[in-house]
Amino acid sequence: MVAAALKAGRFYAYALIQLLIEPGLFFTELVEKTRPRRALEFMVICCVFYALASLLTGAYSQPVRIMAPIFFINAAGMILVSSVLGYLAMVMIAGKKAPFAVVFSIYAFSSGVTLFLSWLPFLVWITEPWKWWLICTGLKHTCRLSWKKSSVIVAVSTIVLFFLVVSAHLAFVKN
């Protein structure tokens, strides 16, 4: 148990540093150096950090025991939903260039690294474009797509995600 946690922590630190320093190289070596389980572990660690850090803002109306899981589910859910949308967009635009596990890994690593700053609400203008740029870089280097196709996939999935969020807001939030 402790050895597995140390191994996961070591990989987490390696992935974080590589994504910050050389994201193109990290994504080029993604398929050879990691598995989808590593991406899932990375995502969970980042989402836990995001949930705990978000509690520091105090910008919520419910008790901590309610808000911590909400922050975690929100972070993990957005990664999962956006990776599904990205995969569907890739299949429609470029054909099936990679399995879903690879696309999920790209989204998990790209979104996970930006969660370190995303808990600060005023940094959304930096973290969101950075996340989408990392995803575009990951699609280019891992799936061997052109910049144009990668950019179109990111744009399509972002637009669909935006309309899904707006639709959910209209359906579930009372005015």
N, C-alpha and C positions, 0 to 999 in steps of 0.2 A: 504494500500500500504506500509506504513512504518512498520507496524506490520509484514507483510509478509516478507519484506526485513530483518528485525531483526531476524525473525525466521529462514530464510535461512542462514543468517550470523552465527547464533548460531550453526546450524547444520553443516555448513561448517567448523567452528573451531573445533567442536567435531570430525568430520570425519577426519580432517587433523591430529589432535593429536592422535587419535586412530590408524590411519594408520602408523604413525611414531613410536608409542610406542608398540602397540600390534596388528599387522595386522592379525594374525591368529584369535584372538578373534573378531576383527571387522568383518571379513568375515564369521565367524561362526554365528554371530548374524545379518548378512546382510539382510536376507529375513524377519526376524521379525521386525527389527528396521527401515527399510527404504523402499522406493518405487522407481520405475524407474524414476519418476519425480525428486526425490531428487538427483539421480545420474546425471540426465541431468542438473539440477541446479548447482551441484558441478562441472561438466564438463565445463559449460559455464563460471563460475567464474574463474576457473583455466585457461581456454583459453584466457579470457580477460586479466588476469594477465600476461600470457605468451606473448600475443601480445604487451601489453604496455611495458613490460620489454625488449622484443626483439628489440624494437625501440631504446633502450639505447645503443645497441651495435654499431649502425651506419654502420653495414655491409650490406648495401643495396643501390641500385642505383636509386630507385624511391622515390617520395615524401612520406611523412608520411601518408597522407590521402589515398594513394594507398597501402602502405605496411602494415598498421595496419589491414585492413580486410584480407589481404593475410596471415599474420601470424595467425590470428584467424581461418580462414577457414582451413589452413594447420593443425593446432593443432586439431581442432574438427573433421576434415575429417579423419585424421589418426586414431583417436579413434574410429570413426564410422566404417571405413573400417576394422580395425584390429578386432573389436568386431564381425563383420559379419564373417570374416574369421575364427576367433576362434570358433564361434558357429558352423559353417559348419564343421570344423575339429572335434569338440566335437561330433557332430551327427555321423560323419563317423567312428570315433574311438571308442567312448564309448556308442553310442546311445543317445537318447534325455534324458539326465539326468536333465535338467533344461530348462525353457523357455528362449527365446532370451532376454527378459527383465532382467533376472538375470545375464546372461552372459554379456550383455551390462553394467550393473551396476558394475560388477567386472572390466571390462576394463576401464570404466569411472573413477572409484575411483583410480585404480592402475596407470593409465596414468596421471590423474589429479594431484596427489600428486607429481609425478616426474617432472611435468611442472615447478615447482618452481625453479628448477635448470637447466632445459633443455634449457633455453634461453641463457645460457652461453655455447658457442660452444665447449669449451675444456672439459666440463663436460659430454659430450655424452658417454664417456667410463664408467661413473659411473651410469648415469640415465637410460640408456637403459637396462643394465643387471638388475638393481634394479626394473625397471618397469616389465620386464618379470618374475622376481622372485615373485613380488607381484601378478601378474596374475596367476602364477602357484599356489601360496598359496591360492588365492581366489577360483580357480577351485577345489582345494583339500578340502577346508573347507566349501565352499558354496554348491558345486555340489556333494560333498562326493565322489570324485574320488581319486584314488591312486596317489602317487607322480609320478609314472612311466607314467600313462595315462595323468596326467596334464602336465608333461614335454614333452611328445610326441605331445600333442595338441599345446603347445606353440611353439615347434620346427617346426611343420608343418605349423602353421599359420605364423610364422616369415619367413620361407623360401618362402612361396607363396607371402607374402607381399613384400619381397625383389625383387622377380622376377616381380611383378606388377610395382614396382617403377622403376626398370631398363627398363622395356618395355615402360612405360610412358615417361621416359627420352629419349629413343631412338626414340620414335614416335614424340615427341613434341619439343625437343631441337635440334636446328641446330648446326652442328659442324663447 
